[in-house]
Amino acid sequence: MLLVFGIGLTGSAGLIDEYLHRGVETGVEQPYVVQPAGKELAANVNLMPYTGEGLIDIAEALSSSGFRYVRQDFSWATMEPAQGEYDWTRYDEVVAQMRRRNIQIIAVVKDAPQWAMIADPASPTQDIIVDPNAYSEFMHALTSHFLDSVGFVQLWDRPNLKSATPSGSMSAQTFVRLLAAGANGAREGWSEVKVLLPELALNSEEPAKGNDLDYLANIYNAGGHSFFDVVAIPLDGTVYSPDDRRVSETRQNLSRAILYRELMLDKGDSAKPVWATSFGWAATGDISRETQAEFVGRGLQRSWAEWPWMGLMVQWRFLADTGSPEAPYSIVNPDGTATPLYDRLVNESLRKESVVAHTGFTPMDSVAIKYQGNWQDQHLEGRTFRTTSQVGSSMTLTFNGTGAVAFMRSGPRVGEIRITLDGELIPGGAGEDGTLWDFSWWETRDLPRKLLGGLDESTHVMTITLAGDGELTLGGMVVARDAPFIWPIMLMSAAAFISFFLAMRSFIYLVAMRTGHLMRKDVMPNPALPAMPNWRPSRRV
């Protein structure tokens, strides 16, 4: 019985551990997931119907509401109606208004013009596909025209649907050819651009192509991993709470994102981030506008705390027309009035959380980092480094977690630094009083350095200051968070160990008794009584 009880406890602890911690990471797993952007508010928009004052108004609304990223469709057919003839006019206006307000654009480049459709030479049925060479040339022209005004490009949209080409959905192998051409062209046009994989439909109309996870696996199998920097997914919570931790291919909930992460780990692509480029709950059926607002807020908080591999979570729609399929997801009503979701997102507490560094990598241009003094940018290894040689210059990181790691340059020219946490000096062992940190070395290297650990899980403020002659160069910060809900697993595991120990002890005793090596006290024979003399008197004759 003890053995059965212990096995039951062990199994229960395993199931509970998987339910509570599947997909949860502490942020310090290596290789680090280096996010190319922060985790501020982002939204899908359609700015093309707006011009002049109307465009200015919606741009101001986005900026004043705290949105720092917008995802916008870019129509190839509109920008290149004839081969080699580009018309950027309409998009230049949109990009300029976003840039003036420091809003980054994620450009979804799709809609091939008719002249760019060709017969697939690799297909025996000569299916009509998008010409990869034409797509490459267009992406080169687009990124070289906009440069850093459009820092992110998403190549195509839902290629596993029939609407992808006149011949229907693309096979993963066909799409990888288009993806490679587009990515190469975009990077040649501007080397710093980040390429996003397109969103995939949950299920293709053609069963042979499988679901979204099957299609993504086939992209990896076809060698497509080199041609994107971010895996993008649509993340619809449907009718399930953000606290629903059940993970299944047949369940469409927030936790479904974990399946993408696990697939990437299986394919050896653990350093690449995941973005939810369409994220939210539709206010339909049992999901009221108030419930929608609550679910979205809690979903953001869960991803910030538990998923360092998850980057931007782009709200499904900022504004949608009445009757549009996106209307139930929208943040603003068609008449311009605010929904409860809008109120939740712009609420002061959530806005403060959105600009605090959470579990995982924080880039040096994040709003969670503030600078004092003279700092310069360096673009290395696909991310931004910040460097200073001015004594007294400092950077301040506001974060929520239990520890912090800094990508810090060591070398012969590195100066001593001083670190404070929540106003308290953290000694580093260098200097006359031991309060400084010294990372000087004979060769120049950029390495992650653990600075803090064992903190309580709350909001902290860390400041790094150049305290002596030399340079201070930082390439990003990593916020660590100890795994939560460990104590129930530890208690159950300890109880299971005790049960196993007692069961083995009882088993050993049983074997010893059965083999005659040990006898139980309650069955030991009574000792023989001593013989007594005959006390009876002899019988009288």
N, C-alpha and C positions, 0 to 999 in steps of 0.2 A: 504493500500500500504506500509506503514511503517512496519507493522507486517510481510508482505511477504518479504520485503527487509531484515529485521532482521533475519528471518528464513533462507533466502538464504545465508546471511553472515555467520551465525553460521554453516550451513552445509558445506559451502566452507572452513571455517577455520578448521573444523574437518577433511575434506578430505585432505587438504594441510598438516595438522599436521601429519596425518597417513602416507602420502607419504614421507614427509621429515624426520620423526623421528621414523618410525617403525623399531624396532631392535636396535635403537641407545640408548646406556646407558652411564652414566656419570663416571662409574668406582667405585662409592661409594655405589652402591646398595648392600644390605646385604641379605643373606650371600655373602661374596666376592668370586669371581671366582678365586681360587688359581691355577695359571698356574704352572705346574711342569717344565717348560722350558721357556727360553726367546723367543723373536720374531725375532731372527736373520735369515739370509738366510738359506734355506734348499732346498734339491732337491732329487728327485727319481733317483736312479742309478741302474745299473746292472754291478757289479764289477766282477762277476764270470768268464767272458771270459778273464780277465786280470791276468797275473802272473808276478813275477819278476819285471823287469824294467817297463813294461807296467802298472802294478798296482801302482808302485811308481809314475809314471808320472801323472796318473789321480788323485791320492791322492794329489799330489803337486798342480795340477790345481785346485782342489776343495778348498784346504786350501788357496792358494794365491788369489783366487777369493772371499774369505770371507764367504764361506759356513761352517756353524758350525754343521749342522745336515744332515744326509743322510738316506734315506729310502731304504732298501735293502731286497729283498726276501730271506728267509731262508728255504731251502727245507728239510722238515722232512725226506722224502724218501732218500735223499742223506746222511743225517747225521746219520740215524739209518736204514740201509738197512735190518738188521735182528734184531729182538726184543732183546733189551739189549746190542747190539753191536754198539758202537758209533764211528763215524769217524768225528772228528772236523777239520781235517787238512786244508781243503780248506778254511773254514771260519775263522780259527785261523789267517791265513795270512791276510785276508781282515780286520778283527777286529784290528789286531796289527798295520797295516798301518794307519787306521783311528785314533786309540788311540794316536799314536805318534804325530799326528797333531791336537789333541784336538777336533776331530770331533766325535759327538755323533751318534750312530746308532739306527735307528728305525727298528727293525727286524720284517718282515711280515712272520709269521710261518705258512706254508701251505704245500700242496702236501703230503698227507698221503701215506705211503708205503702200498703195497698190503696186507701185513700180518696184518695191523691194521684195515682192513675193516671187519665189522661184520654185521649180520642181526639185524635189530632194534627189540628188544623184545617188544617194545611198539606199533609197527605197525602191523596191521592185515595182511598187504601184505608182511611183512618181508623185508622191504626196506633195502638195503645195506647202512650203514652209517659208519662214523669214530668212532672207539671205544673210548669213553670218558676216560676210565681208562688208555689206552695206551697213549692218548694225554697228560693226566695229568703227567704221569711218564716221558714222553719225555720233557715236559716243565720244570719239576723239574730239570732234568739233564742239560738242556740248560742253565737256569739261574744260577744254581750253578756252572757251568763250566765257563761262561763268567763274572758273577757278574756285577760290575759297568761298564765294557767295553760295555755292551749292556743294556742300562738303560731303553729302551722302547721296548715292544713287542706288536705286533698287531696280534690278534688271528684270523687267517683265512682271506680270501679275498672273498667278494661278495658271501656269502652263499645262497643268493636268486636267483642265476643263476643255470641252469641245470648242469653246469660243476662242481658244488660243490662236488658231490659224484657220484658214478656210477648209483645211482637211481635218480639222478636229484637234484634239489634245495632242501634245507632243510626247513622244516617249522620253524617258530620262536621258537616253543616249543622244537623241536629237537636241534636246534642250541644252545639254552640256556643251555642245558645239556652239550654240548661240550664246550661252553664258560666257564661255571662254573668249569668244570674239568681242563681246561687249565689255567684259572686264579689262581685257588687254587694251582695247581702244580707249576706255575711260582713264586708265592709269597712264597711258602715253600722253593723253591730253593734259592731265594734272596728276602728278605722282602722289599727292597727299589725299586724294579722294578715297573714301571708304565705300566698298561695294557690298550691297545687301543682297542676299538670296531672295527671290520673290516669295510672297505668301503662296501657300499651296492649299487647294480646296480640300476639305476634310475627306471627301470621296469623289472620285472621278465618275463620270457617266459610263465609263468603260471599265467593267469589273477587272479586266485583265491587268489594268494599270495599278490596281490596289488602292490603298488609302494614302493619305499624306505622308505617313511614316515610311510606307513601302517606297514611295516615290523619292523621298529624301535619301533613303538607303541606296537606291539605285543611282542617284546622283553621285554619292560617294564611290560606289562600285565602278562608275564610269570615269573616275578620276577627276571629278569636279571640285574637290576640296580646295584646290589652289586658287580658284577663281571667285571667291567671295570672302569677305572679312567678318560678316555677321549672318547668322541664321535668323530669318524673320518668320514669325508665325502669327496667324490670327488666333486670338485667345478669347473665346466667348464663354462666359460663365453659365449661360443658359439659365436653368432653374435651380442651380446648386449654389449653396453658400460658399464664400471664399475659404471657409474653414473646413470644407469637405476635402479630406486628404486621401480619398480613394483614387487610385491611379489605374486607369484601364483604357485600352484603345477604343472601347465602345462607349466610354463615358466622356461627354463634352463638358468639362469643368475647368476651373483654374489649375488644378493639379495636373492636367494633361500636358502642361509645359514640361513636366519632369520627364516624360517619355522622349521628348526631343533631346534633352540633356543626356539621358542615358544612351540614346542612339549615338550621339556624338562621342561620348566616352568610349563606347564599343568600337567606334571607327578611329580612335586615337586622335580625336580633334578636341581635346579637353580645354585648350587655351582659347578657343573661339567663343565669343559671347552670343547670347540669344536675345533678340528684341521681340516684344509683342507689338507689332506694327499696327494691329487693330485689336484693341482691348476694351472690354466692357460687358455690361449686361443690358439686354433690351427690356425696356419698361412695357412688358406685355403680360397678359394672363395674371398669374399670382405675384408677379414682380411689379410693385408700384414704383412710382418715381422716387418716393422716399426710400424704399428698399434698395432700388438701384443705386442711389447715392451712397447708402451705407455699405453696400457690397463693394463698390468701386474703391471707396476709401480704405476698407479693410484689406482688399486685395492688393492695393499698392503697399500698404504697411507690411503685409506678409512677405511680399517679394523683396522689399528693401531689407528685411531682417534675415531672411532664410536663403535667398538665392543670389549669391554674388555673381553668378553666371548670367543673370537676367539684367539687361540694361534698360533702355527706354521702354516704357509702356505707353503707347500712343493711344489716346482716347479715340473711340471708334468714329465719332463725328462731332465736330464743333457746332455746326449749324447745318440743318437739312430741311428741304422743302416738305410741306405737308403731303403725306401719302408716299413719300420716298421710303424704300426699305431701310434706310439708315435713320429715319426719323425717331424710332423708339430708342435709339442709342444716343441721340444728340444731347449736347450740353446746353445749348440755347434753343428755345422754341422758335418756330418759323417767324413769329412776329417780333423776335428780338428780345423777348423777356427771358429771365433766368429760370432754369429748372432747379429742383433740389440738388441735382448732381453738380450744377455750376456752383451753387452755394457751398456745397461740401468741398469742392476742389479749391475754391478761393478762400475758404475759411482760414483764418490766421494760423491756427495750430497745424493744419495739414500743409499749408504753404511753408511754414517754418521747417517741418519735417522734410519736405521735398528738396530743400536747399541745404540740408545737413548731409554729410557723407555717411553712408550706411555700409553694411557688410560688403566687402569686396574692394575692387580697385577704384580709386578716385583720380581722374586726370588732373594735371596741374592747372588747367584752365576752368576747372569746376567752380561754380559759385560758392561751394563750401570752403574754398580757400581764399583768404584775403592776404594782400601783400603790402608791406611797407618798405620804402627805400627804392633803390634802382635795380630792377630785374630785367633780363633779356630772355627772349625765346630762343630755343634751339629745337629743331625738328629732326629727331633721330628715331630709328627703329619703329617708325610708324606712329609715334606719339610726340607730344610736346614736352620738352624739358624747360625748366626755368633755372637761370643761373645769375649769381650776383657776386661782385667782389667788393662791395661797399660794406665796411664794418658797421654793424648796427642794423643792417637790412634784415627783415624777418618775414616769415610766412606763418599764417595762423589757420589751422584746420579745426573746424567744428564738426564733431563726429558722434555717432551713436554706436557704441560697441564696447568690447572688453579689452581691446588692445590695438596697437597700431604698428605698421611696418612702413618704412620709407625706402623708395628706390633712390639711393644716395650715391653720389660719385666719390670714390676714393682715388687718391693720387698724390703726387709730390707737391701739387699746388693747392691742395685742399686746406682750408683754414679751420680752426677750432670753432665749435658751435656750442650754444647753450639751449637747453630744452626746458620748457615749463609746461606743466599740466594743471589746468584750472587755477592758474596763478601761483602754483608751487613749483620751486626749482627741482628738477630731476637730476641728481648727480650722475656724471658719466665717467669719473675716475681720472680725468685729465686735468691739467692745470695745477697751480700750487695748492688750491683748496679742494681739488677733486670734483669741482662742479661742472667742468667742461667735458665735451666729447671730442675725441680726436680720431678722424678717419683717414689721416694721411698714410700714404703707401708708396712704394717705389714704382708701381705701374698704375695707369689710369684704368679704372673699371667701374661700371655701374652695377651695383649689387643691392638686393633687398636687405635692409637692416631692421631687425626687431628693436623697436624703441620702447614700447610699453606693453604690458600684459597684466592679467589678473585684476582688471578694473571691474567695478560694478557696471552692470548693463544700464547705462543712462547716457545723457548727452554730456560730452566733455569738450574742452577747448585746449588744444596743444599748439604751442608756439615754438618755432625753430628760428634761432637768431645767429647770424654770423658774428662771432665774438672776437675773432682775431684776423690778422692779415692772411689773405688767401682767397679762395673761391668756395662758394657753396652752390652745388648743382643738384637739383631734385628732378626725378623723372616720373613721379606719381606716388600716391599714398595708398596703402591697403589697410582697411579697417577690419579687425578680427572680431568675431563674436563666438563665444563658447556655445556649444550645442545645448539647446534648451531641453527641459523635460527629461533629464538623465536620471533623476533620483528614483522614479518608479521602476525603471529598468534595473537599476542597481539593487534596489530592495528585493525585487522578484528574483534576480540572479543570485543574490546572497541566500535567500530562502531556499532556492532550488539546490544550491551547493550544500546547505545544511541537511536538506532532505536526502540528497545522494549519500552524504557522509553517514547519516544514521542508518540508511538502508544498507550500505555496505557493511557497516559495523554489525547490524543484525544478521546479515547473511553469513559473515565470517563466524559469528557465534554459533549459528545454526549448524554450519558444516562441522565445526569443532565438536559440537555435542553429538552429532550423528556419527562421527567417526571415532568417538570415544576419547578424544583428546581433552574434552572439557565436560564436566557434569554439572547440571543445574543444582543449586543448593536445595531446592524444594523436592528433589527426587533422590537425594543421597540416602542409602540404607542406614537404619539405626545401628549403633554399635552393639556388639554381643554383650549380654549381661554376664557378670562373673558367676561361676558355679557356686551354689550354696551347699553347705553340709546338710545331711539328712537330719532334720530336727524332730522327726516323729519319734516318740518313745516306742521301745520294743513292746510287742504284744505279750501280755501275760499268758503263760501256758495254763 
